[in-house]
Amino acid sequence: MVEATGLSKNYKDFKAVESLSFRVDHGEVYGLLGPNGAGKTTTLRMLATLLAPSSGTATVAGHDIRKQPLEVRRNLGIVNGGMQVYERLTGREVLEFFAGFYGVEGRLFRERLEWVAGLLEMDGVLDKLVREMSTGMRQKVVIARSILHQPPVLLLDEATAGLDVFARRSLLDFVKQYRSLGKSLIYSTHVMSEAEEVCDRVGFLYGGKLVYEGPAGEAMSHGGGSLERAFIRRLEEVAA
Ligand SMILES: Nc1ncnc2c1ncn2[C@@H]1O[C@H](COP(=O)(O)OP(=O)(O)OP(=O)(O)O)[C@@H](O)[C@H]1O
């Protein structure tokens, strides 16, 4: 569902992302793991056609990010750490506004609203003004608006940043549920314990390079059952 080939991004002489190649299959959660500055956001922004690659390319649901950006956008949703939502609208109004961009209107919108509300347990959220919402409620609105068009690929960039224990739990549960619908997700985080719980395969990103890729279970076994230890061990091997 996602296939990156030699994907790179330079900012002048600085190589923020260097020749990434990886693939994410149908119904799979792929963990893009790495510390701050590793290049996770840059990678996801290129996949979402928000940033042009310096070289290389990728396909999303079979569409080339360079040649078919509109098709790519129709087939993906993206959630980043920011939770900017119009403060003076209710949850329902925010969703109706964004649904319009995808041509999800009228009866179809009402059906999709019911679908996201059930999936994300949005009771009490839809009719509340955004400015009166808790952080967890806002996050639900942000996720809901990114999946109203039921994209086969969902990109989550540090999506649990700033969430409390309840909101974090519901986000991780949502990731598993979305996968169970046969969707593909890229879960970018530096929180390895979250990746241990939800990721099927992982890529370790460091200094813009993919230094390891494989099934999450296999990666964990390299770290004696811990992805965090596996990550550090892999960096030590690369440095040696
Ligand atoms: N517009 C830009 N101009 C110059 N350098 C940039 C720009 N955007 C990002 N970078 C640099 O590229 C590198 C990768 O940044 P990126 O935001 O992709 O990392 P990240 O893994 O998402 O980390 P974080 O979790 O801190 O966001 C960093 O060193 C960053 O400073």
The ligand as an SDF file (V2000), in Angstrom:
LIG
                    3D

 31 33  0  0  0  0  0  0  0  0999 V2000
   12.5390   23.3870    6.6750 N   0  0  0  0  0  0  0  0  0  0  0  0
   13.6670   22.8780    7.1660 C   0  0  0  0  0  0  0  0  0  0  0  0
   14.8650   23.4620    6.9200 N   0  0  0  0  0  0  0  0  0  0  0  0
   16.0070   22.9450    7.3900 C   0  0  0  0  0  0  0  0  0  0  0  0
   16.0800   21.8090    8.1510 N   0  0  0  0  0  0  0  0  0  0  0  0
   14.9270   21.1880    8.4200 C   0  0  0  0  0  0  0  0  0  0  0  0
   13.6640   21.6690    7.9590 C   0  0  0  0  0  0  0  0  0  0  0  0
   12.6980   20.8230    8.4040 N   0  0  0  0  0  0  0  0  0  0  0  0
   13.3340   19.8640    9.1060 C   0  0  0  0  0  0  0  0  0  0  0  0
   14.6670   20.0760    9.1260 N   0  0  0  0  0  0  0  0  0  0  0  0
   15.6630   19.2260    9.7830 C   0  0  0  0  0  0  0  0  0  0  0  0
   15.5410   17.9170    9.2530 O   0  0  0  0  0  0  0  0  0  0  0  0
   15.7870   16.9420   10.2710 C   0  0  0  0  0  0  0  0  0  0  0  0
   14.6260   15.9860   10.3380 C   0  0  0  0  0  0  0  0  0  0  0  0
   13.4880   16.6740   10.8680 O   0  0  0  0  0  0  0  0  0  0  0  0
   12.1010   15.9330   11.1490 P   0  0  0  0  0  0  0  0  0  0  0  0
   11.1490   16.9820   11.6640 O   0  0  0  0  0  0  0  0  0  0  0  0
   11.7070   15.1760    9.9640 O   0  0  0  0  0  0  0  0  0  0  0  0
   12.4870   14.9410   12.3130 O   0  0  0  0  0  0  0  0  0  0  0  0
   11.5540   14.0440   13.2420 P   0  0  0  0  0  0  0  0  0  0  0  0
   12.1260   12.6820   13.2590 O   0  0  0  0  0  0  0  0  0  0  0  0
   10.1380   14.1770   12.8220 O   0  0  0  0  0  0  0  0  0  0  0  0
   11.7690   14.6780   14.6530 O   0  0  0  0  0  0  0  0  0  0  0  0
   10.7290   15.4000   15.6420 P   0  0  0  0  0  0  0  0  0  0  0  0
   10.1310   14.2880   16.4010 O   0  0  0  0  0  0  0  0  0  0  0  0
   11.6330   16.2790   16.4680 O   0  0  0  0  0  0  0  0  0  0  0  0
    9.7910   16.1730   14.7730 O   0  0  0  0  0  0  0  0  0  0  0  0
   16.0290   17.7080   11.5650 C   0  0  0  0  0  0  0  0  0  0  0  0
   17.4220   17.8300   11.7760 O   0  0  0  0  0  0  0  0  0  0  0  0
   15.4200   19.0720   11.2780 C   0  0  0  0  0  0  0  0  0  0  0  0
   16.0690   20.0810   12.0030 O   0  0  0  0  0  0  0  0  0  0  0  0
  1  2  1  0
  2  3  1  0
  2  7  2  0
  3  4  2  0
  4  5  1  0
  5  6  2  0
  6  7  1  0
  6 10  1  0
  7  8  1  0
  8  9  2  0
  9 10  1  0
 10 11  1  0
 11 12  1  0
 11 30  1  0
 12 13  1  0
 13 14  1  0
 13 28  1  0
 14 15  1  0
 15 16  1  0
 16 17  2  0
 16 18  1  0
 16 19  1  0
 19 20  1  0
 20 21  2  0
 20 22  1  0
 20 23  1  0
 23 24  1  0
 24 25  2  0
 24 26  1  0
 24 27  1  0
 28 29  1  0
 28 30  1  0
 30 31  1  0
M  END
$$$$
